[in-house]
Amino acid sequence: MILLTGATGNVGGLVARRLRGTTPLRLLTRRPDRAADLTGPQVEVASGDFDDPASLRRALTGVTSALLVTAHPLTHAHDEHFLAAARASGVRHVVKLSALAVTDPDATDLITSWQRENEQLLGDSGLLWTLLRPRAFMSNTLGWAISVRAEGVVRAAGGTAVNATVDPRDIADVAALTLLAPDAHAGRAYALTGPEALSAVDQTKILGELLERPLHFEELSEVEALRRLRARYPAPIAEALAESSARGRAGTKAEVDPTVARLLDRPARSYRQWARDHLKAFRSEA
């Protein structure tokens, strides 16, 4: 049996849909009601929480391979609790969603350091492991949807900095592949990028072409961008995101990696493909 954490989130939900009907699945979530649309034959939903080790042990009983997605950079306890429960329950293989920034020695912000240390926890766990290291998600641009719909404007800092962003569907396809074939992917760390490096200005242009309406890009100052981040996140996380953005402006996120195409035997999806498939979110009538 395969267990998925983060099953009601971006990548985990996509992995659940890809694996549903192909193998026994167990979906771990704090809110089982939110997983109703993911159920089906051979799919179980387990209530559990990273802060509750007993619930993790129950959920991991009978599991051979698991997808680990954690999202709280202010604590290592979630990864520690999960890996301890996985060992106690006889889990063989853990696929960890990390970030490509961990390979950059100059990336020392809170979030990247947290991911790097969690990778080390997994490496030291004695379990078979596979690391998925994506670049920024194309779906992050959904954060522009409100201003695009209402004003025809995209606002961001570092508008000309390029990033080899990746479609979350490609991450999910790679995750599914590695979960189904642990021995073939154990001990591997996969860099996951899209097929080209684009800037926010480039992405704005693509959205405008697909929407068939003019869109305007408005550059935010670093001060204003940080103010907006602090309005959404705890200060340490906001500052880490600002540090990451500054590295991007220095060109550290432009490299395109062929791993997605090699593993999936097809090209990685482009931003234009992602935007076309999610265009409804940016339309005025959405």
C-alpha positions in Angstrom: 0.0 0.0 0.0 1.1 3.6 -0.8 0.4 6.4 1.6 0.2 10.0 0.5 0.6 13.0 2.8 -0.6 16.4 1.5 -3.3 14.6 -0.4 -5.7 17.6 -0.3 -2.9 19.9 -1.4 -1.5 20.9 -4.8 0.9 18.0 -5.6 -0.5 15.4 -3.3 -4.0 15.7 -4.8 -2.6 15.3 -8.3 -0.6 12.2 -7.2 -3.8 10.7 -5.7 -5.7 11.1 -8.9 -2.9 9.5 -10.9 -2.5 6.5 -8.7 -6.2 6.0 -7.9 -7.4 2.7 -9.4 -3.8 1.4 -10.0 -2.7 0.4 -6.5 -4.1 0.5 -3.0 -3.8 4.0 -1.6 -4.2 5.6 1.8 -4.6 9.4 2.0 -3.5 11.0 5.2 -5.3 14.3 6.1 -6.3 16.3 9.1 -9.7 16.9 7.4 -11.0 13.6 5.8 -14.1 15.5 4.5 -11.8 17.5 2.2 -10.7 14.2 0.5 -14.2 13.2 -0.6 -13.5 13.8 -4.3 -10.3 11.6 -4.1 -12.0 8.4 -2.9 -12.6 5.4 -5.1 -11.8 1.7 -5.3 -8.8 0.7 -3.2 -8.6 4.2 -1.7 -8.7 4.8 2.1 -8.8 8.1 3.9 -7.0 8.2 7.2 -7.3 11.0 9.8 -3.9 12.1 11.1 -1.7 15.0 12.0 2.1 15.5 11.9 1.8 16.7 15.5 0.2 13.5 16.6 2.8 10.6 16.3 0.2 8.0 17.3 -2.1 9.0 14.4 0.9 8.7 12.0 1.7 5.2 13.3 -1.9 4.1 12.7 -1.9 5.5 9.2 1.4 4.0 8.3 0.5 0.5 9.4 0.7 -1.8 6.3 2.3 0.8 4.1 5.3 0.0 2.0 5.9 3.4 0.3 4.9 6.9 1.2 5.0 10.4 -0.2 6.1 13.0 2.4 5.0 16.6 1.9 5.6 19.0 4.8 4.9 22.7 4.8 5.9 24.3 8.0 9.4 25.7 7.9 9.4 26.8 11.5 9.5 23.2 12.8 11.4 20.0 12.0 9.1 18.0 14.2 6.8 17.1 11.4 9.5 15.3 9.4 10.9 13.8 12.5 7.5 12.4 13.7 6.7 11.0 10.3 10.0 9.3 9.8 10.0 7.8 13.3 6.5 6.4 12.7 7.5 5.1 9.2 10.4 3.1 10.7 8.2 1.8 13.5 5.5 0.7 11.0 7.9 -1.1 8.6 7.6 1.4 5.7 10.3 0.7 3.2 10.5 3.7 0.9 9.8 7.5 1.4 9.5 9.9 -1.5 10.2 13.4 -0.2 9.0 16.6 -1.8 11.9 19.1 -1.3 13.1 22.0 -3.4 15.9 22.6 -6.0 17.3 25.5 -4.0 18.9 23.0 -1.6 21.6 22.4 -4.3 22.6 26.1 -4.2 25.3 26.6 -1.6 24.5 30.3 -1.4 20.9 29.6 -0.5 20.9 29.9 3.3 17.5 31.3 3.9 15.2 29.7 6.5 13.0 27.7 4.1 15.9 26.3 2.0 17.9 25.4 5.2 14.8 23.7 6.6 14.4 21.6 3.4 18.1 20.7 3.4 18.0 19.6 7.0 14.8 17.6 6.4 16.6 15.8 3.5 19.3 14.9 5.9 16.8 13.5 8.4 15.5 11.3 5.7 19.0 10.3 4.5 19.8 9.3 8.1 16.6 7.4 8.7 17.7 4.0 7.4 14.7 4.0 5.0 15.0 3.9 1.2 14.5 7.4 -0.1 13.9 9.4 -3.2 14.1 13.2 -3.3 12.0 15.4 -5.6 13.5 18.8 -6.0 11.3 21.1 -8.1 11.9 24.6 -9.1 9.0 27.1 -8.4 5.5 25.9 -9.3 3.9 27.4 -12.4 0.7 27.4 -10.3 2.2 30.1 -8.1 1.0 32.6 -10.8 -2.6 31.9 -9.7 -1.8 34.5 -7.1 -2.1 37.0 -9.9 -5.6 36.0 -10.8 -7.5 38.6 -8.9 -5.6 41.6 -10.2 -5.6 40.1 -13.8 -9.4 39.7 -13.7 -10.1 43.0 -12.1 -7.5 45.3 -13.5 -5.6 43.5 -16.3 -2.4 43.9 -14.1 0.3 41.6 -12.8 2.3 43.0 -9.9 5.5 41.4 -8.7 9.1 42.1 -7.9 12.0 41.1 -10.1 9.8 41.0 -13.2 12.7 40.3 -15.6 14.4 37.6 -13.5 13.9 34.2 -15.2 12.9 31.0 -13.5 12.7 27.5 -14.9 9.3 26.9 -13.3 7.7 23.5 -13.4 4.1 22.3 -13.8 2.8 20.6 -10.6 1.3 18.0 -12.9 4.8 17.0 -14.0 6.0 16.8 -10.3 3.0 14.5 -9.6 3.7 12.3 -12.6 7.3 11.8 -11.4 6.1 11.2 -7.8 3.7 8.5 -9.0 6.5 6.9 -11.0 8.9 6.8 -8.1 6.3 5.5 -5.6 5.3 2.6 -7.9 8.9 1.5 -8.5 10.9 2.1 -5.2 13.9 0.0 -6.1 14.4 1.8 -9.5 14.5 5.2 -7.8 15.9 4.6 -4.3 18.8 6.8 -3.5 18.1 9.3 -6.3 17.5 13.0 -6.1 15.6 14.5 -9.1 15.8 18.1 -10.2 12.4 19.0 -11.7 12.1 22.0 -13.9 10.0 23.2 -16.8 11.3 23.2 -20.4 12.4 26.9 -20.4 13.2 29.7 -18.1 10.7 32.6 -18.2 10.4 35.8 -16.3 7.2 37.2 -14.7 7.0 39.6 -17.6 7.2 36.7 -20.1 4.4 34.9 -18.2 2.3 38.0 -18.2 2.7 38.3 -22.0 1.7 34.6 -22.5 -1.4 35.1 -20.3 -2.4 38.2 -22.2 -2.1 36.3 -25.5 -4.2 33.5 -24.3 -6.8 35.8 -22.8 -6.8 37.9 -25.9 -6.6 41.1 -23.8 -3.7 43.4 -22.9 -2.1 42.8 -19.6 0.2 45.2 -17.9 3.2 44.2 -15.7 3.8 46.5 -12.7 7.2 46.2 -11.0 7.0 46.2 -7.2 9.9 47.6 -5.2 11.6 45.2 -2.8 10.2 47.1 0.1 6.6 46.8 -1.2 7.1 43.1 -2.1 8.4 42.4 1.5 5.5 44.3 3.0 3.0 42.2 1.0 4.8 39.0 2.1 4.7 40.0 5.7 0.9 40.6 5.4 0.5 36.9 4.4 3.2 35.0 6.3 5.1 35.0 9.7 8.0 37.4 9.5 10.8 34.7 9.3 9.0 33.1 6.3 8.4 36.4 4.6 12.0 37.3 4.9 13.1 33.9 3.6 10.9 34.3 0.6 12.4 37.7 0.0 15.9 36.3 0.1 14.9 33.6 -2.4 13.5 36.3 -4.7 16.7 38.2 -4.5 18.7 35.1 -5.5 16.4 34.7 -8.4 17.1 38.3 -9.6 20.8 37.2 -9.6 20.0 34.5 -12.1 20.3 31.4 -9.9 17.0 29.8 -11.0 17.4 29.9 -14.8 18.9 26.4 -15.4 16.7 24.0 -17.3 17.1 20.4 -16.3 16.2 17.4 -18.6 15.1 15.1 -15.8 11.3 15.4 -16.2 11.5 14.6 -19.9 13.9 11.7 -19.3 11.8 10.1 -16.5 8.4 10.6 -18.2 9.6 10.0 -21.8 7.9 13.1 -23.0 8.7 16.9 -22.9 8.1 18.8 -19.7 4.9 20.9 -19.9 5.5 24.5 -20.8 4.0 27.5 -19.0 1.8 28.2 -22.0 0.3 24.7 -21.7 -0.2 25.2 -17.9 -1.8 28.7 -18.5 -4.1 27.4 -21.2 -5.4 24.6 -19.0 -6.0 27.1 -16.1 -7.2 30.1 -18.1 -10.6 30.1 -16.5 -9.0 31.4 -13.2 -7.8 34.5 -15.0 -10.9 35.3 -17.0 -13.0 38.2 -15.9 -16.1 36.0 -15.8 -14.4 33.4 -13.6 
